[in-house]
Amino acid sequence: MVEKYYAGVGCFEVLAELSSFAEGSLAPERTETLRQHVERCSVCERFGREFETVVEALRNSSPPGALPVAVRERLERALH
């Protein structure tokens, strides 16, 4: 990937902060800077959209069920 710079930040910098950006935990000024980059950069926009789709799917998924007792016991024996 060729890194592009928009709004004073490069793609790799945006990707490094994508999780924080998506969850809204960045300072407002930083959020705005990254938003401006993503609006202008088709690669980051597409990646960000796909990232949000995956995060949303994980949020909506059910937690894994408990291991069957026999499997858990076998696993515990193997670890000890």
PyMOL Python script that loads the backbone (N, CA, C, O; Angstrom):
from pymol import cmd

cmd.read_pdbstr("""\
ATOM      1  N   MET A   1       0.846  -1.177   0.000  1.00  0.00           N
ATOM      2  CA  MET A   1       0.000   0.000   0.000  1.00  0.00           C
ATOM      3  C   MET A   1       0.889   1.237   0.000  1.00  0.00           C
ATOM      4  O   MET A   1       1.845   1.320   0.771  1.00  0.00           O
ATOM      5  N   VAL A   2       0.581   2.170  -0.842  1.00  0.00           N
ATOM      6  CA  VAL A   2       1.280   3.447  -0.868  1.00  0.00           C
ATOM      7  C   VAL A   2       0.591   4.360   0.137  1.00  0.00           C
ATOM      8  O   VAL A   2      -0.616   4.588   0.062  1.00  0.00           O
ATOM      9  N   GLU A   3       1.369   4.875   1.071  1.00  0.00           N
ATOM     10  CA  GLU A   3       0.791   5.738   2.100  1.00  0.00           C
ATOM     11  C   GLU A   3       0.454   7.103   1.513  1.00  0.00           C
ATOM     12  O   GLU A   3       1.267   7.725   0.830  1.00  0.00           O
ATOM     13  N   LYS A   4      -0.750   7.544   1.793  1.00  0.00           N
ATOM     14  CA  LYS A   4      -1.201   8.863   1.351  1.00  0.00           C
ATOM     15  C   LYS A   4      -1.345   9.756   2.574  1.00  0.00           C
ATOM     16  O   LYS A   4      -1.626   9.286   3.677  1.00  0.00           O
ATOM     17  N   TYR A   5      -1.149  11.043   2.360  1.00  0.00           N
ATOM     18  CA  TYR A   5      -1.277  12.022   3.446  1.00  0.00           C
ATOM     19  C   TYR A   5      -2.406  12.991   3.126  1.00  0.00           C
ATOM     20  O   TYR A   5      -2.410  13.648   2.085  1.00  0.00           O
ATOM     21  N   TYR A   6      -3.358  13.064   4.040  1.00  0.00           N
ATOM     22  CA  TYR A   6      -4.451  14.031   3.970  1.00  0.00           C
ATOM     23  C   TYR A   6      -4.620  14.598   5.369  1.00  0.00           C
ATOM     24  O   TYR A   6      -4.446  13.883   6.355  1.00  0.00           O
ATOM     25  N   ALA A   7      -4.951  15.856   5.459  1.00  0.00           N
ATOM     26  CA  ALA A   7      -5.179  16.528   6.751  1.00  0.00           C
ATOM     27  C   ALA A   7      -3.966  16.392   7.670  1.00  0.00           C
ATOM     28  O   ALA A   7      -4.100  16.412   8.894  1.00  0.00           O
ATOM     29  N   GLY A   8      -2.782  16.253   7.071  1.00  0.00           N
ATOM     30  CA  GLY A   8      -1.551  16.203   7.861  1.00  0.00           C
ATOM     31  C   GLY A   8      -1.216  14.861   8.477  1.00  0.00           C
ATOM     32  O   GLY A   8      -0.256  14.762   9.241  1.00  0.00           O
ATOM     33  N   VAL A   9      -1.986  13.817   8.164  1.00  0.00           N
ATOM     34  CA  VAL A   9      -1.681  12.484   8.696  1.00  0.00           C
ATOM     35  C   VAL A   9      -1.657  11.466   7.564  1.00  0.00           C
ATOM     36  O   VAL A   9      -2.352  11.611   6.557  1.00  0.00           O
ATOM     37  N   GLY A  10      -0.837  10.427   7.755  1.00  0.00           N
ATOM     38  CA  GLY A  10      -0.729   9.368   6.766  1.00  0.00           C
ATOM     39  C   GLY A  10      -1.632   8.194   7.087  1.00  0.00           C
ATOM     40  O   GLY A  10      -2.167   8.074   8.189  1.00  0.00           O
ATOM     41  N   CYS A  11      -1.784   7.341   6.103  1.00  0.00           N
ATOM     42  CA  CYS A  11      -2.651   6.165   6.251  1.00  0.00           C
ATOM     43  C   CYS A  11      -2.228   5.277   7.412  1.00  0.00           C
ATOM     44  O   CYS A  11      -3.077   4.805   8.168  1.00  0.00           O
ATOM     45  N   PHE A  12      -0.921   5.040   7.566  1.00  0.00           N
ATOM     46  CA  PHE A  12      -0.471   4.148   8.635  1.00  0.00           C
ATOM     47  C   PHE A  12      -0.811   4.715  10.013  1.00  0.00           C
ATOM     48  O   PHE A  12      -1.118   3.967  10.941  1.00  0.00           O
ATOM     49  N   GLU A  13      -0.753   6.019  10.137  1.00  0.00           N
ATOM     50  CA  GLU A  13      -1.122   6.671  11.401  1.00  0.00           C
ATOM     51  C   GLU A  13      -2.625   6.503  11.669  1.00  0.00           C
ATOM     52  O   GLU A  13      -3.036   6.255  12.803  1.00  0.00           O
ATOM     53  N   VAL A  14      -3.429   6.639  10.625  1.00  0.00           N
ATOM     54  CA  VAL A  14      -4.876   6.451  10.762  1.00  0.00           C
ATOM     55  C   VAL A  14      -5.175   5.012  11.170  1.00  0.00           C
ATOM     56  O   VAL A  14      -5.972   4.775  12.077  1.00  0.00           O
ATOM     57  N   LEU A  15      -4.541   4.057  10.504  1.00  0.00           N
ATOM     58  CA  LEU A  15      -4.790   2.649  10.812  1.00  0.00           C
ATOM     59  C   LEU A  15      -4.368   2.302  12.231  1.00  0.00           C
ATOM     60  O   LEU A  15      -5.014   1.484  12.886  1.00  0.00           O
ATOM     61  N   ALA A  16      -3.293   2.912  12.712  1.00  0.00           N
ATOM     62  CA  ALA A  16      -2.827   2.649  14.077  1.00  0.00           C
ATOM     63  C   ALA A  16      -3.838   3.123  15.121  1.00  0.00           C
ATOM     64  O   ALA A  16      -3.895   2.580  16.224  1.00  0.00           O
ATOM     65  N   GLU A  17      -4.631   4.133  14.774  1.00  0.00           N
ATOM     66  CA  GLU A  17      -5.603   4.689  15.723  1.00  0.00           C
ATOM     67  C   GLU A  17      -7.048   4.347  15.364  1.00  0.00           C
ATOM     68  O   GLU A  17      -7.986   4.905  15.933  1.00  0.00           O
ATOM     69  N   LEU A  18      -7.215   3.432  14.422  1.00  0.00           N
ATOM     70  CA  LEU A  18      -8.555   3.138  13.916  1.00  0.00           C
ATOM     71  C   LEU A  18      -9.502   2.631  14.992  1.00  0.00           C
ATOM     72  O   LEU A  18     -10.667   3.026  15.024  1.00  0.00           O
ATOM     73  N   SER A  19      -9.025   1.771  15.862  1.00  0.00           N
ATOM     74  CA  SER A  19      -9.887   1.233  16.919  1.00  0.00           C
ATOM     75  C   SER A  19     -10.367   2.347  17.847  1.00  0.00           C
ATOM     76  O   SER A  19     -11.556   2.435  18.155  1.00  0.00           O
ATOM     77  N   SER A  20      -9.442   3.194  18.290  1.00  0.00           N
ATOM     78  CA  SER A  20      -9.807   4.318  19.166  1.00  0.00           C
ATOM     79  C   SER A  20     -10.725   5.299  18.446  1.00  0.00           C
ATOM     80  O   SER A  20     -11.655   5.843  19.040  1.00  0.00           O
ATOM     81  N   PHE A  21     -10.456   5.518  17.168  1.00  0.00           N
ATOM     82  CA  PHE A  21     -11.279   6.405  16.353  1.00  0.00           C
ATOM     83  C   PHE A  21     -12.707   5.859  16.267  1.00  0.00           C
ATOM     84  O   PHE A  21     -13.674   6.600  16.447  1.00  0.00           O
ATOM     85  N   ALA A  22     -12.830   4.561  15.992  1.00  0.00           N
ATOM     86  CA  ALA A  22     -14.149   3.940  15.829  1.00  0.00           C
ATOM     87  C   ALA A  22     -14.949   3.943  17.124  1.00  0.00           C
ATOM     88  O   ALA A  22     -16.170   4.097  17.097  1.00  0.00           O
ATOM     89  N   GLU A  23     -14.275   3.776  18.255  1.00  0.00           N
ATOM     90  CA  GLU A  23     -15.014   3.739  19.526  1.00  0.00           C
ATOM     91  C   GLU A  23     -15.210   5.123  20.130  1.00  0.00           C
ATOM     92  O   GLU A  23     -15.853   5.258  21.171  1.00  0.00           O
ATOM     93  N   GLY A  24     -14.661   6.158  19.487  1.00  0.00           N
ATOM     94  CA  GLY A  24     -14.877   7.526  19.948  1.00  0.00           C
ATOM     95  C   GLY A  24     -14.079   7.917  21.170  1.00  0.00           C
ATOM     96  O   GLY A  24     -14.497   8.792  21.927  1.00  0.00           O
ATOM     97  N   SER A  25     -12.926   7.280  21.380  1.00  0.00           N
ATOM     98  CA  SER A  25     -12.148   7.571  22.589  1.00  0.00           C
ATOM     99  C   SER A  25     -10.996   8.552  22.364  1.00  0.00           C
ATOM    100  O   SER A  25     -10.194   8.780  23.270  1.00  0.00           O
ATOM    101  N   LEU A  26     -10.908   9.127  21.178  1.00  0.00           N
ATOM    102  CA  LEU A  26      -9.863  10.122  20.906  1.00  0.00           C
ATOM    103  C   LEU A  26     -10.357  11.520  21.274  1.00  0.00           C
ATOM    104  O   LEU A  26     -11.557  11.769  21.385  1.00  0.00           O
ATOM    105  N   ALA A  27      -9.406  12.411  21.457  1.00  0.00           N
ATOM    106  CA  ALA A  27      -9.751  13.815  21.694  1.00  0.00           C
ATOM    107  C   ALA A  27     -10.509  14.345  20.474  1.00  0.00           C
ATOM    108  O   ALA A  27     -10.245  13.908  19.354  1.00  0.00           O
ATOM    109  N   PRO A  28     -11.436  15.268  20.669  1.00  0.00           N
ATOM    110  CA  PRO A  28     -12.237  15.783  19.553  1.00  0.00           C
ATOM    111  C   PRO A  28     -11.402  16.305  18.381  1.00  0.00           C
ATOM    112  O   PRO A  28     -11.747  16.076  17.222  1.00  0.00           O
ATOM    113  N   GLU A  29     -10.300  17.009  18.682  1.00  0.00           N
ATOM    114  CA  GLU A  29      -9.471  17.552  17.595  1.00  0.00           C
ATOM    115  C   GLU A  29      -8.843  16.424  16.782  1.00  0.00           C
ATOM    116  O   GLU A  29      -8.764  16.499  15.556  1.00  0.00           O
ATOM    117  N   ARG A  30      -8.395  15.371  17.485  1.00  0.00           N
ATOM    118  CA  ARG A  30      -7.768  14.241  16.800  1.00  0.00           C
ATOM    119  C   ARG A  30      -8.806  13.490  15.976  1.00  0.00           C
ATOM    120  O   ARG A  30      -8.529  13.072  14.852  1.00  0.00           O
ATOM    121  N   THR A  31      -9.979  13.323  16.527  1.00  0.00           N
ATOM    122  CA  THR A  31     -11.064  12.667  15.801  1.00  0.00           C
ATOM    123  C   THR A  31     -11.360  13.414  14.512  1.00  0.00           C
ATOM    124  O   THR A  31     -11.527  12.798  13.459  1.00  0.00           O
ATOM    125  N   GLU A  32     -11.425  14.729  14.588  1.00  0.00           N
ATOM    126  CA  GLU A  32     -11.709  15.547  13.406  1.00  0.00           C
ATOM    127  C   GLU A  32     -10.606  15.410  12.361  1.00  0.00           C
ATOM    128  O   GLU A  32     -10.896  15.306  11.169  1.00  0.00           O
ATOM    129  N   THR A  33      -9.355  15.408  12.789  1.00  0.00           N
ATOM    130  CA  THR A  33      -8.235  15.264  11.855  1.00  0.00           C
ATOM    131  C   THR A  33      -8.311  13.925  11.132  1.00  0.00           C
ATOM    132  O   THR A  33      -8.175  13.868   9.910  1.00  0.00           O
ATOM    133  N   LEU A  34      -8.527  12.848  11.883  1.00  0.00           N
ATOM    134  CA  LEU A  34      -8.614  11.527  11.265  1.00  0.00           C
ATOM    135  C   LEU A  34      -9.844  11.423  10.369  1.00  0.00           C
ATOM    136  O   LEU A  34      -9.788  10.805   9.306  1.00  0.00           O
ATOM    137  N   ARG A  35     -10.951  12.024  10.793  1.00  0.00           N
ATOM    138  CA  ARG A  35     -12.164  12.016   9.968  1.00  0.00           C
ATOM    139  C   ARG A  35     -11.906  12.692   8.626  1.00  0.00           C
ATOM    140  O   ARG A  35     -12.351  12.205   7.586  1.00  0.00           O
ATOM    141  N   GLN A  36     -11.185  13.815   8.649  1.00  0.00           N
ATOM    142  CA  GLN A  36     -10.861  14.521   7.408  1.00  0.00           C
ATOM    143  C   GLN A  36     -10.007  13.649   6.494  1.00  0.00           C
ATOM    144  O   GLN A  36     -10.214  13.626   5.281  1.00  0.00           O
ATOM    145  N   HIS A  37      -9.055  12.939   7.073  1.00  0.00           N
ATOM    146  CA  HIS A  37      -8.220  12.042   6.266  1.00  0.00           C
ATOM    147  C   HIS A  37      -9.091  10.960   5.632  1.00  0.00           C
ATOM    148  O   HIS A  37      -9.021  10.724   4.426  1.00  0.00           O
ATOM    149  N   VAL A  38      -9.910  10.305   6.454  1.00  0.00           N
ATOM    150  CA  VAL A  38     -10.740   9.192   5.976  1.00  0.00           C
ATOM    151  C   VAL A  38     -11.712   9.657   4.893  1.00  0.00           C
ATOM    152  O   VAL A  38     -11.980   8.912   3.950  1.00  0.00           O
ATOM    153  N   GLU A  39     -12.239  10.861   5.011  1.00  0.00           N
ATOM    154  CA  GLU A  39     -13.156  11.394   3.992  1.00  0.00           C
ATOM    155  C   GLU A  39     -12.467  11.564   2.642  1.00  0.00           C
ATOM    156  O   GLU A  39     -13.116  11.459   1.601  1.00  0.00           O
ATOM    157  N   ARG A  40     -11.171  11.824   2.648  1.00  0.00           N
ATOM    158  CA  ARG A  40     -10.439  12.079   1.403  1.00  0.00           C
ATOM    159  C   ARG A  40      -9.716  10.848   0.864  1.00  0.00           C
ATOM    160  O   ARG A  40      -9.370  10.802  -0.316  1.00  0.00           O
ATOM    161  N   CYS A  41      -9.489   9.865   1.705  1.00  0.00           N
ATOM    162  CA  CYS A  41      -8.683   8.700   1.325  1.00  0.00           C
ATOM    163  C   CYS A  41      -9.594   7.489   1.114  1.00  0.00           C
ATOM    164  O   CYS A  41     -10.167   6.964   2.068  1.00  0.00           O
ATOM    165  N   SER A  42      -9.720   7.057  -0.121  1.00  0.00           N
ATOM    166  CA  SER A  42     -10.621   5.940  -0.415  1.00  0.00           C
ATOM    167  C   SER A  42     -10.155   4.636   0.226  1.00  0.00           C
ATOM    168  O   SER A  42     -10.984   3.810   0.607  1.00  0.00           O
ATOM    169  N   VAL A  43      -8.847   4.439   0.350  1.00  0.00           N
ATOM    170  CA  VAL A  43      -8.323   3.212   0.965  1.00  0.00           C
ATOM    171  C   VAL A  43      -8.702   3.163   2.445  1.00  0.00           C
ATOM    172  O   VAL A  43      -9.220   2.150   2.915  1.00  0.00           O
ATOM    173  N   CYS A  44      -8.452   4.236   3.178  1.00  0.00           N
ATOM    174  CA  CYS A  44      -8.778   4.272   4.608  1.00  0.00           C
ATOM    175  C   CYS A  44     -10.285   4.251   4.833  1.00  0.00           C
ATOM    176  O   CYS A  44     -10.761   3.649   5.796  1.00  0.00           O
ATOM    177  N   GLU A  45     -11.025   4.894   3.964  1.00  0.00           N
ATOM    178  CA  GLU A  45     -12.485   4.904   4.088  1.00  0.00           C
ATOM    179  C   GLU A  45     -13.027   3.485   3.944  1.00  0.00           C
ATOM    180  O   GLU A  45     -13.866   3.052   4.734  1.00  0.00           O
ATOM    181  N   ARG A  46     -12.547   2.765   2.936  1.00  0.00           N
ATOM    182  CA  ARG A  46     -13.010   1.395   2.701  1.00  0.00           C
ATOM    183  C   ARG A  46     -12.587   0.471   3.845  1.00  0.00           C
ATOM    184  O   ARG A  46     -13.389  -0.325   4.333  1.00  0.00           O
ATOM    185  N   PHE A  47     -11.323   0.579   4.270  1.00  0.00           N
ATOM    186  CA  PHE A  47     -10.837  -0.253   5.368  1.00  0.00           C
ATOM    187  C   PHE A  47     -11.606   0.047   6.652  1.00  0.00           C
ATOM    188  O   PHE A  47     -11.981  -0.870   7.383  1.00  0.00           O
ATOM    189  N   GLY A  48     -11.840   1.326   6.926  1.00  0.00           N
ATOM    190  CA  GLY A  48     -12.577   1.721   8.119  1.00  0.00           C
ATOM    191  C   GLY A  48     -13.995   1.192   8.121  1.00  0.00           C
ATOM    192  O   GLY A  48     -14.503   0.760   9.156  1.00  0.00           O
ATOM    193  N   ARG A  49     -14.635   1.225   6.964  1.00  0.00           N
ATOM    194  CA  ARG A  49     -16.002   0.707   6.843  1.00  0.00           C
ATOM    195  C   ARG A  49     -16.019  -0.803   7.118  1.00  0.00           C
ATOM    196  O   ARG A  49     -16.881  -1.298   7.844  1.00  0.00           O
ATOM    197  N   GLU A  50     -15.063  -1.524   6.534  1.00  0.00           N
ATOM    198  CA  GLU A  50     -14.979  -2.973   6.757  1.00  0.00           C
ATOM    199  C   GLU A  50     -14.667  -3.283   8.219  1.00  0.00           C
ATOM    200  O   GLU A  50     -15.219  -4.223   8.790  1.00  0.00           O
ATOM    201  N   PHE A  51     -13.781  -2.493   8.820  1.00  0.00           N
ATOM    202  CA  PHE A  51     -13.427  -2.671  10.226  1.00  0.00           C
ATOM    203  C   PHE A  51     -14.666  -2.504  11.104  1.00  0.00           C
ATOM    204  O   PHE A  51     -14.913  -3.316  11.995  1.00  0.00           O
ATOM    205  N   GLU A  52     -15.434  -1.466  10.855  1.00  0.00           N
ATOM    206  CA  GLU A  52     -16.648  -1.221  11.641  1.00  0.00           C
ATOM    207  C   GLU A  52     -17.667  -2.348  11.464  1.00  0.00           C
ATOM    208  O   GLU A  52     -18.370  -2.695  12.412  1.00  0.00           O
ATOM    209  N   THR A  53     -17.754  -2.918  10.269  1.00  0.00           N
ATOM    210  CA  THR A  53     -18.658  -4.038  10.026  1.00  0.00           C
ATOM    211  C   THR A  53     -18.264  -5.238  10.875  1.00  0.00           C
ATOM    212  O   THR A  53     -19.122  -5.891  11.469  1.00  0.00           O
ATOM    213  N   VAL A  54     -16.963  -5.531  10.933  1.00  0.00           N
ATOM    214  CA  VAL A  54     -16.471  -6.657  11.737  1.00  0.00           C
ATOM    215  C   VAL A  54     -16.722  -6.404  13.222  1.00  0.00           C
ATOM    216  O   VAL A  54     -17.193  -7.292  13.934  1.00  0.00           O
ATOM    217  N   VAL A  55     -16.410  -5.199  13.687  1.00  0.00           N
ATOM    218  CA  VAL A  55     -16.617  -4.861  15.100  1.00  0.00           C
ATOM    219  C   VAL A  55     -18.091  -4.992  15.466  1.00  0.00           C
ATOM    220  O   VAL A  55     -18.421  -5.537  16.519  1.00  0.00           O
ATOM    221  N   GLU A  56     -18.963  -4.504  14.619  1.00  0.00           N
ATOM    222  CA  GLU A  56     -20.407  -4.586  14.884  1.00  0.00           C
ATOM    223  C   GLU A  56     -20.867  -6.040  14.914  1.00  0.00           C
ATOM    224  O   GLU A  56     -21.681  -6.412  15.759  1.00  0.00           O
ATOM    225  N   ALA A  57     -20.357  -6.864  14.006  1.00  0.00           N
ATOM    226  CA  ALA A  57     -20.718  -8.286  13.999  1.00  0.00           C
ATOM    227  C   ALA A  57     -20.266  -8.961  15.290  1.00  0.00           C
ATOM    228  O   ALA A  57     -20.992  -9.785  15.846  1.00  0.00           O
ATOM    229  N   LEU A  58     -19.080  -8.621  15.767  1.00  0.00           N
ATOM    230  CA  LEU A  58     -18.588  -9.200  17.017  1.00  0.00           C
ATOM    231  C   LEU A  58     -19.425  -8.744  18.205  1.00  0.00           C
ATOM    232  O   LEU A  58     -19.704  -9.532  19.109  1.00  0.00           O
ATOM    233  N   ARG A  59     -19.824  -7.486  18.207  1.00  0.00           N
ATOM    234  CA  ARG A  59     -20.669  -6.976  19.295  1.00  0.00           C
ATOM    235  C   ARG A  59     -22.011  -7.700  19.352  1.00  0.00           C
ATOM    236  O   ARG A  59     -22.561  -7.923  20.430  1.00  0.00           O
ATOM    237  N   ASN A  60     -22.523  -8.060  18.195  1.00  0.00           N
ATOM    238  CA  ASN A  60     -23.839  -8.686  18.119  1.00  0.00           C
ATOM    239  C   ASN A  60     -23.798 -10.207  18.215  1.00  0.00           C
ATOM    240  O   ASN A  60     -24.846 -10.853  18.227  1.00  0.00           O
ATOM    241  N   SER A  61     -22.604 -10.784  18.283  1.00  0.00           N
ATOM    242  CA  SER A  61     -22.507 -12.243  18.329  1.00  0.00           C
ATOM    243  C   SER A  61     -22.681 -12.746  19.759  1.00  0.00           C
ATOM    244  O   SER A  61     -22.463 -12.016  20.726  1.00  0.00           O
ATOM    245  N   SER A  62     -23.067 -13.972  19.861  1.00  0.00           N
ATOM    246  CA  SER A  62     -23.234 -14.600  21.172  1.00  0.00           C
ATOM    247  C   SER A  62     -21.873 -15.063  21.682  1.00  0.00           C
ATOM    248  O   SER A  62     -21.016 -15.463  20.894  1.00  0.00           O
ATOM    249  N   PRO A  63     -21.676 -15.009  22.985  1.00  0.00           N
ATOM    250  CA  PRO A  63     -20.414 -15.524  23.524  1.00  0.00           C
ATOM    251  C   PRO A  63     -20.358 -17.032  23.304  1.00  0.00           C
ATOM    252  O   PRO A  63     -21.394 -17.695  23.242  1.00  0.00           O
ATOM    253  N   PRO A  64     -19.148 -17.571  23.187  1.00  0.00           N
ATOM    254  CA  PRO A  64     -19.049 -19.016  22.976  1.00  0.00           C
ATOM    255  C   PRO A  64     -19.613 -19.766  24.178  1.00  0.00           C
ATOM    256  O   PRO A  64     -19.525 -19.300  25.314  1.00  0.00           O
ATOM    257  N   GLY A  65     -20.181 -20.909  23.916  1.00  0.00           N
ATOM    258  CA  GLY A  65     -20.728 -21.731  24.993  1.00  0.00           C
ATOM    259  C   GLY A  65     -19.615 -22.395  25.789  1.00  0.00           C
ATOM    260  O   GLY A  65     -18.452 -22.388  25.384  1.00  0.00           O
ATOM    261  N   ALA A  66     -19.980 -22.954  26.898  1.00  0.00           N
ATOM    262  CA  ALA A  66     -19.013 -23.651  27.747  1.00  0.00           C
ATOM    263  C   ALA A  66     -18.560 -24.936  27.061  1.00  0.00           C
ATOM    264  O   ALA A  66     -19.312 -25.558  26.310  1.00  0.00           O
ATOM    265  N   LEU A  67     -17.325 -25.313  27.335  1.00  0.00           N
ATOM    266  CA  LEU A  67     -16.813 -26.576  26.812  1.00  0.00           C
ATOM    267  C   LEU A  67     -17.548 -27.729  27.475  1.00  0.00           C
ATOM    268  O   LEU A  67     -17.885 -27.654  28.656  1.00  0.00           O
ATOM    269  N   PRO A  68     -17.797 -28.788  26.728  1.00  0.00           N
ATOM    270  CA  PRO A  68     -18.364 -29.976  27.368  1.00  0.00           C
ATOM    271  C   PRO A  68     -17.419 -30.466  28.470  1.00  0.00           C
ATOM    272  O   PRO A  68     -16.202 -30.321  28.361  1.00  0.00           O
ATOM    273  N   VAL A  69     -17.982 -31.041  29.518  1.00  0.00           N
ATOM    274  CA  VAL A  69     -17.201 -31.473  30.682  1.00  0.00           C
ATOM    275  C   VAL A  69     -16.068 -32.409  30.272  1.00  0.00           C
ATOM    276  O   VAL A  69     -14.939 -32.242  30.732  1.00  0.00           O
ATOM    277  N   ALA A  70     -16.347 -33.382  29.422  1.00  0.00           N
ATOM    278  CA  ALA A  70     -15.319 -34.350  29.018  1.00  0.00           C
ATOM    279  C   ALA A  70     -14.155 -33.660  28.311  1.00  0.00           C
ATOM    280  O   ALA A  70     -12.998 -34.015  28.535  1.00  0.00           O
ATOM    281  N   VAL A  71     -14.448 -32.693  27.475  1.00  0.00           N
ATOM    282  CA  VAL A  71     -13.393 -31.962  26.762  1.00  0.00           C
ATOM    283  C   VAL A  71     -12.575 -31.140  27.746  1.00  0.00           C
ATOM    284  O   VAL A  71     -11.346 -31.122  27.676  1.00  0.00           O
ATOM    285  N   ARG A  72     -13.249 -30.465  28.655  1.00  0.00           N
ATOM    286  CA  ARG A  72     -12.549 -29.652  29.651  1.00  0.00           C
ATOM    287  C   ARG A  72     -11.637 -30.517  30.519  1.00  0.00           C
ATOM    288  O   ARG A  72     -10.497 -30.135  30.787  1.00  0.00           O
ATOM    289  N   GLU A  73     -12.125 -31.679  30.960  1.00  0.00           N
ATOM    290  CA  GLU A  73     -11.314 -32.576  31.789  1.00  0.00           C
ATOM    291  C   GLU A  73     -10.094 -33.080  31.028  1.00  0.00           C
ATOM    292  O   GLU A  73      -8.995 -33.134  31.580  1.00  0.00           O
ATOM    293  N   ARG A  74     -10.281 -33.448  29.769  1.00  0.00           N
ATOM    294  CA  ARG A  74      -9.164 -33.908  28.940  1.00  0.00           C
ATOM    295  C   ARG A  74      -8.132 -32.799  28.770  1.00  0.00           C
ATOM    296  O   ARG A  74      -6.929 -33.048  28.842  1.00  0.00           O
ATOM    297  N   LEU A  75      -8.591 -31.605  28.551  1.00  0.00           N
ATOM    298  CA  LEU A  75      -7.706 -30.455  28.396  1.00  0.00           C
ATOM    299  C   LEU A  75      -6.942 -30.177  29.681  1.00  0.00           C
ATOM    300  O   LEU A  75      -5.740 -29.916  29.643  1.00  0.00           O
ATOM    301  N   GLU A  76      -7.620 -30.231  30.809  1.00  0.00           N
ATOM    302  CA  GLU A  76      -6.958 -30.006  32.102  1.00  0.00           C
ATOM    303  C   GLU A  76      -5.894 -31.064  32.369  1.00  0.00           C
ATOM    304  O   GLU A  76      -4.814 -30.745  32.866  1.00  0.00           O
ATOM    305  N   ARG A  77      -6.194 -32.337  32.038  1.00  0.00           N
ATOM    306  CA  ARG A  77      -5.198 -33.405  32.227  1.00  0.00           C
ATOM    307  C   ARG A  77      -3.983 -33.162  31.339  1.00  0.00           C
ATOM    308  O   ARG A  77      -2.848 -33.367  31.767  1.00  0.00           O
ATOM    309  N   ALA A  78      -4.217 -32.730  30.121  1.00  0.00           N
ATOM    310  CA  ALA A  78      -3.112 -32.499  29.182  1.00  0.00           C
ATOM    311  C   ALA A  78      -2.227 -31.342  29.627  1.00  0.00           C
ATOM    312  O   ALA A  78      -1.029 -31.333  29.342  1.00  0.00           O
ATOM    313  N   LEU A  79      -2.798 -30.376  30.316  1.00  0.00           N
ATOM    314  CA  LEU A  79      -2.033 -29.205  30.761  1.00  0.00           C
ATOM    315  C   LEU A  79      -1.282 -29.446  32.059  1.00  0.00           C
ATOM    316  O   LEU A  79      -0.395 -28.665  32.404  1.00  0.00           O
ATOM    317  N   HIS A  80      -1.611 -30.503  32.786  1.00  0.00           N
ATOM    318  CA  HIS A  80      -0.958 -30.755  34.084  1.00  0.00           C
ATOM    319  C   HIS A  80       0.010 -31.853  33.986  1.00  0.00           C
ATOM    320  O   HIS A  80       0.651 -32.202  34.977  1.00  0.00           O
TER     321      HIS A  80
END
""", "prot")
cmd.dss("prot")
cmd.show_as("cartoon", "prot")
cmd.util.cbc("prot")
cmd.orient("prot")
